[in-house]
Amino acid sequence: MALEEGLRRYWNRVCPDLNRCAPHVRSLCLEFYGGAGLAGRWSSCWISLSRACHYHGYALTPSAVEMHNRHDEVAEILREFSRAVGVAPSATK
């Protein structure tokens, strides 16, 4: 999945040691390194795509428009990841 691969590449640039951690740890650390906006959008998009990929008898499947919007959102998140600077945040915030 492009979203997960994008996060892996982000951590390779920003803090390579985090790629040795579990996926949920990497996603939790995104807020600290990438900011609340990026972390929230990544999480929301990942949850939405995960739900779309798994059958739920009680829920409607996403429409083509919804999936197209998610595709655009993934592309924007990946662009933000590619602009990331490999500088760790200050521990004294």
Secondary structure, DSSP 8 states (H G I E B T S, - for coil): -HHHHHHHHHHHHH-GGGGGS-HHHHHHHHHHHH-HHHHHHHHHHHHHHHHHHS--TTS----HHHHHHHHHHHHHHHHHHHT-------TT-
